[in-house]
Amino acid sequence: MNPVKVKGTFTKDSQPLNGLVAIAEELVDESLSRKTYLVVAEIRPHTSTLNADDGEWTATVRLDHIEVVTDARDRETLKSILSKIYNERTGQSSIFDITEG
């Protein structure tokens, strides 16, 4: 399986697509460092790089849009969808353990 990296820097013009600003203060609060968040994101291919040592390609995707899911019902729905897709991809049961807060 080839590695995949995520590039997520938003330019000044694309800041409206950065929904993480809604939780920016929480993200810098060290007391919440163990809290996790559920997000919905849109990505697209950005680059691919060949590792000269092992010949393995690494893909980099660009994060185009991200939003934090805050509604409890939406989170439960999304967790169900993620669990289903994870199971289809890996054959394993989801071990979803999101800290609610």
Order of alpha helices (4+ residues) and beta strands (2+ residues): beta-alpha-beta-beta-alpha
